[in-house]
Amino acid sequence: MDPANTPRPLSRRLAGWLAGSALTAPGRRLMEANLRDYHLPLSKWGKLAAGGWLILRDHADGKFPPTFEDQRKAYQGEIEYFASIPGAARERMIADHVVKPFWDAHWFGKYAADLARLLRVFEQLGVPADARLLELGCGCGWMAEFLAIKGYDVTGTTIAPDDVAIGEKRVAALVARGLPPRLRFRVAPMETVDECVGDAGPFDVVFVFEALHHAFDWRKSIHSAARALKPGGWLVLANEPNLVHTFVSYRVGRLTNTHEIGMSGPALRAEMTAAGLAEHRIFQPSLDNRITAHWLAARRPAR
C-alpha cells in the first residue's frame, strides 16, 4: 500500500479535528502571534492553550512526539539560536545574554537559587575548593563565570561561537578585577566534548546544567563526559527536566528550532552505568514522578 494513502491512526485524526475546531481556535491565534513575537506576553493559561494547539496540530501531522534524526540540522539550530528568535534581533538577544542572569527579580532569584544548590551538591560530593570543572552546554557562560569567581578552574563548552564570544567578555571582566585566569571557553559539541578539551583535562567534575536535554544525542554526551573525568571524578546532571517537559516546553522548542525534550531518571542512570560510572547519588527526585527535575551524580571509579 502506498504510504501516502495509508489511513492515519485514530489519535492523529482526532488531534487534527481538535486542532481545526473552535475549541482550540484561541490557542491557534495565540500560537500564530507567538510565532511572530517570541516575547509575546502569555499567561500560564495562554501558554497552555498555544502549546496544546501546537501539539495537536503537529501530532496530526506526525511530528509529535518529536524525533531528531539530522545531526547537522540540530547543531545548526543551536548555533543560530540568537538569530532565529521570532520578533527579536540577534543583537538584542546577544545583549540580553551578556547580562544573564541579571534580567529581573524573578529570573535572578531562580538562577541564584540554582547556583547555590549546585554548590551544595559539590560540597556533598566532597569536590575540592580549587577543583578543575568542565561545563557542558554552558550557553553564555554565566554559571561558569560565577564558579570561577568562587575559586574553581572552569572550562565552559558550547556548540555556538556566539556563546564563546560572550564568554570571552566574562573572562575579560575577571581579568579586569585582578582575578586569576581560571576561566576559558571552547566550541565543543557535547557528544564529543572529551576530544575537544583533552588538553585541558582530565577534570574533577564534569557537569551540565539544564542543557543535556538540548543535546542531539544525550547518551553519547554522557559517555563523552565520562571519558573527560579523572579517576574518582564526578559527573553531575543538574536540573535536567523530567518527562513532562516534552509537552510543557514543546512550544518553546518549535519557536527556537532547538531540542526541548523531557528525560527519564532510570534511563539517565542506566546510561551513566553503561558509561562506567558508579556510586550514583540521587538528589532529586527520590521517586521517579516524571515531573520534578533531575539532580543526579555518578562517579568514575578511582581504579
C-alpha positions as CSV (number, residue, x, y, z in Angstrom):
1,M,0.0,0.0,0.0
2,D,1.2,3.5,-0.8
3,P,2.2,5.1,2.5
4,A,0.6,8.4,1.2
5,N,-2.8,6.5,1.1
6,T,-2.4,4.8,4.5
7,P,-5.1,5.9,6.9
8,R,-3.8,7.9,9.8
9,P,-4.1,6.4,13.2
10,L,-7.2,7.4,15.2
11,S,-5.2,9.5,17.7
12,R,-3.8,11.6,14.8
13,R,-7.2,12.0,13.1
14,L,-8.7,13.1,16.4
15,A,-5.9,15.5,17.0
16,G,-6.4,17.0,13.6
17,W,-10.1,17.5,14.2
18,L,-9.4,19.2,17.6
19,A,-6.7,21.4,16.1
20,G,-9.1,22.7,13.5
21,S,-12.1,23.1,15.8
22,A,-13.5,26.2,17.5
23,L,-12.4,24.7,20.8
24,T,-8.7,25.3,20.2
25,A,-9.1,28.4,18.0
26,P,-7.9,30.7,20.8
27,G,-4.7,28.6,21.2
28,R,-4.1,28.7,17.5
29,R,-4.4,32.5,17.4
30,L,-2.0,32.8,20.3
31,M,0.5,30.5,18.7
32,E,0.3,32.4,15.4
33,A,1.1,35.6,17.3
34,N,3.8,33.9,19.3
35,L,5.5,32.8,16.0
36,R,5.8,36.5,15.1
37,D,6.9,37.6,18.5
38,Y,8.8,35.3,20.8
39,H,8.5,37.8,23.7
40,L,4.7,37.9,23.4
41,P,3.3,38.2,26.9
42,L,1.4,35.0,27.7
43,S,-0.3,33.9,30.9
44,K,0.1,30.3,32.1
45,W,-3.3,29.5,30.5
46,G,-2.2,31.2,27.3
47,K,1.0,29.1,27.1
48,L,-1.1,26.0,27.8
49,A,-3.6,26.9,25.1
50,A,-0.9,27.8,22.5
51,G,1.3,24.8,23.3
52,G,-1.7,22.4,23.4
53,W,-2.9,23.6,20.0
54,L,0.6,23.2,18.5
55,I,0.9,19.7,19.9
56,L,-2.4,18.7,18.5
57,R,-1.6,20.1,15.1
58,D,1.9,18.5,15.0
59,H,0.6,15.2,16.3
60,A,-1.9,15.2,13.5
61,D,0.9,15.7,11.0
62,G,3.1,13.0,12.6
63,K,5.6,15.5,14.1
64,F,4.9,14.9,17.8
65,P,6.4,13.4,19.8
66,P,9.5,15.0,18.3
67,T,12.3,12.9,16.8
68,F,15.8,14.1,16.0
69,E,17.5,12.4,13.1
70,D,19.5,15.1,11.4
71,Q,22.6,16.0,13.5
72,R,23.7,18.7,11.2
73,K,20.3,20.4,11.3
74,A,20.1,20.0,15.1
75,Y,23.6,21.5,15.6
76,Q,22.7,24.4,13.2
77,G,19.6,25.2,15.2
78,E,21.6,25.6,18.4
79,I,24.3,27.6,16.6
80,E,21.8,30.0,15.1
81,Y,19.8,30.4,18.3
82,F,20.3,34.2,18.7
83,A,19.4,34.8,15.0
84,S,16.3,32.7,15.0
85,I,14.1,34.1,17.7
86,P,10.8,35.4,16.2
87,G,10.5,39.2,16.5
88,A,13.9,39.7,18.2
89,A,17.1,41.0,16.6
90,R,20.2,38.9,17.0
91,E,22.0,41.9,18.6
92,R,19.2,42.3,21.2
93,M,19.4,38.6,22.1
94,I,23.2,38.8,22.5
95,A,22.9,41.9,24.6
96,D,20.4,40.2,26.8
97,H,22.7,37.2,27.4
98,V,25.7,39.3,28.1
99,V,24.0,40.4,31.4
100,K,22.4,37.0,32.2
101,P,21.3,36.2,35.0
102,F,20.6,39.8,35.9
103,W,17.3,40.0,33.9
104,D,14.8,40.8,36.6
105,A,14.0,39.8,40.2
106,H,12.3,36.5,39.2
107,W,15.0,35.2,36.9
108,F,17.9,36.3,39.1
109,G,16.2,34.7,42.1
110,K,15.7,31.4,40.2
111,Y,19.3,31.2,38.8
112,A,20.8,32.3,42.1
113,A,19.0,29.5,43.9
114,D,20.1,27.0,41.2
115,L,23.7,28.1,41.6
116,A,23.5,27.8,45.4
117,R,22.1,24.3,45.0
118,L,24.8,23.2,42.6
119,L,27.4,24.5,45.1
120,R,25.8,22.4,47.9
121,V,25.9,19.4,45.6
122,F,29.6,19.9,45.1
123,E,30.1,20.2,48.8
124,Q,28.2,17.0,49.5
125,L,30.3,15.2,46.9
126,G,33.5,16.4,48.5
127,V,34.6,18.4,45.5
128,P,37.8,20.3,46.4
129,A,37.6,24.1,46.5
130,D,40.1,24.5,43.7
131,A,38.7,21.6,41.5
132,R,39.0,21.6,37.8
133,L,35.5,21.8,36.3
134,L,34.1,21.1,32.8
135,E,30.7,22.5,32.0
136,L,28.8,21.0,29.0
137,G,26.4,23.3,27.2
138,C,27.4,26.4,29.1
139,G,25.4,28.8,26.9
140,C,26.5,32.4,27.5
141,G,28.7,31.3,30.4
142,W,27.1,33.0,33.4
143,M,27.4,29.9,35.7
144,A,31.0,29.2,34.6
145,E,31.9,32.8,35.5
146,F,30.4,32.6,39.0
147,L,32.1,29.3,39.6
148,A,35.4,30.8,38.5
149,I,34.9,33.7,40.9
150,K,34.2,31.1,43.6
151,G,37.7,29.6,43.0
152,Y,37.2,26.7,40.7
153,D,39.2,26.3,37.5
154,V,36.4,26.2,34.8
155,T,36.3,25.2,31.2
156,G,32.9,26.1,29.6
157,T,31.9,24.4,26.4
158,T,29.1,25.2,23.9
159,I,28.3,24.4,20.3
160,A,27.7,28.1,19.5
161,P,30.5,30.5,18.6
162,D,28.3,33.4,19.7
163,D,28.2,32.0,23.2
164,V,32.0,31.7,23.3
165,A,32.3,35.4,22.2
166,I,30.0,36.3,25.2
167,G,32.1,34.1,27.4
168,E,35.3,35.8,26.4
169,K,33.7,39.1,27.7
170,R,33.2,37.4,31.0
171,V,36.9,36.3,31.0
172,A,38.0,39.8,30.3
173,A,35.8,41.0,33.2
174,L,37.6,38.6,35.6
175,V,41.0,39.8,34.4
176,A,39.9,43.4,34.9
177,R,39.1,42.5,38.6
178,G,42.6,41.1,39.0
179,L,41.4,37.5,39.5
180,P,43.5,34.5,38.4
181,P,43.0,33.3,34.8
182,R,40.9,30.2,35.7
183,L,38.1,30.6,33.2
184,R,38.1,29.6,29.5
185,F,35.5,28.7,26.8
186,R,35.6,26.3,23.9
187,V,33.4,25.4,21.0
188,A,32.6,21.8,21.5
189,P,29.5,19.6,20.9
190,M,28.5,17.6,24.0
191,E,28.7,14.3,22.1
192,T,32.5,14.7,21.5
193,V,33.5,17.1,24.3
194,D,36.3,14.9,25.6
195,E,38.1,15.1,22.2
196,C,37.7,18.9,22.1
197,V,39.1,19.6,25.6
198,G,41.6,16.9,26.0
199,D,44.5,19.4,26.6
200,A,42.6,21.0,29.5
201,G,41.6,17.8,31.3
202,P,41.1,15.4,32.9
203,F,38.5,17.0,35.2
204,D,37.5,16.6,38.8
205,V,33.9,17.3,37.8
206,V,32.0,17.4,34.6
207,F,28.6,19.0,35.0
208,V,25.7,20.0,32.8
209,F,23.0,22.5,33.9
210,E,19.7,22.5,32.1
211,A,21.4,21.6,28.8
212,L,21.7,17.8,28.3
213,H,18.1,17.7,27.0
214,H,19.3,20.0,24.2
215,A,22.0,17.5,23.0
216,F,21.4,15.8,19.7
217,D,22.4,12.5,21.4
218,W,22.4,12.7,25.2
219,R,23.6,9.1,25.6
220,K,26.8,9.8,23.6
221,S,27.2,13.0,25.6
222,I,27.2,11.1,28.9
223,H,29.8,8.7,27.6
224,S,32.0,11.6,26.3
225,A,31.6,13.4,29.7
226,A,32.7,10.2,31.5
227,R,35.8,9.9,29.4
228,A,36.8,13.5,30.3
229,L,36.8,12.7,34.1
230,K,39.8,11.8,36.0
231,P,39.6,8.6,38.2
232,G,37.4,9.4,41.1
233,G,35.8,12.4,39.4
234,W,32.1,13.1,39.3
235,L,29.6,13.6,36.5
236,V,26.8,15.9,37.8
237,L,23.5,16.3,35.9
238,A,21.8,19.4,37.3
239,N,18.2,20.5,36.8
240,E,17.6,18.3,33.8
241,P,13.8,18.3,33.0
242,N,11.7,15.2,33.6
243,L,9.4,13.6,31.0
244,V,6.5,16.0,31.2
245,H,8.9,18.7,29.9
246,T,8.4,17.2,26.4
247,F,4.8,18.5,26.5
248,V,5.3,21.7,28.6
249,S,8.2,23.2,26.5
250,Y,7.4,21.9,23.1
251,R,6.1,25.3,22.1
252,V,9.5,26.9,23.0
253,G,11.4,24.3,21.1
254,R,9.4,24.9,18.0
255,L,9.8,28.7,18.4
256,T,13.6,28.5,18.8
257,N,14.3,25.5,16.5
258,T,16.0,23.6,19.3
259,H,15.5,20.5,21.3
260,E,13.1,20.6,24.2
261,I,12.6,17.0,25.5
262,G,12.0,15.5,28.9
263,M,14.3,12.9,30.3
264,S,13.7,9.7,32.3
265,G,15.6,9.3,35.5
266,P,16.0,5.5,35.2
267,A,17.3,6.0,31.6
268,L,19.8,8.6,32.7
269,R,21.1,6.4,35.5
270,A,21.3,3.4,33.2
271,E,23.4,5.3,30.7
272,M,25.7,6.6,33.4
273,T,26.2,3.0,34.5
274,A,26.9,2.0,30.8
275,A,29.5,4.7,30.6
276,G,31.4,3.1,33.5
277,L,30.2,5.5,36.2
278,A,29.3,4.1,39.6
279,E,28.3,5.3,43.1
280,H,25.2,7.1,41.9
281,R,23.7,9.9,44.0
282,I,20.1,10.9,43.6
283,F,19.5,14.4,45.0
284,Q,16.1,14.8,43.2
285,P,13.6,13.3,42.7
286,S,13.8,10.5,45.3
287,L,10.8,8.9,43.5
288,D,10.5,8.9,39.7
289,N,7.5,11.2,39.5
290,R,8.1,12.2,35.8
291,I,7.6,15.9,36.8
292,T,10.4,17.0,39.1
293,A,13.7,18.0,37.5
294,H,16.7,15.6,37.9
295,W,19.7,16.3,40.1
296,L,22.0,13.3,39.7
297,A,25.6,12.4,40.1
298,A,27.8,9.4,39.4
299,R,31.5,8.8,39.9
300,R,34.2,7.3,37.8
301,P,35.9,4.6,39.7
302,A,39.2,5.6,41.3
303,R,40.9,2.5,39.8
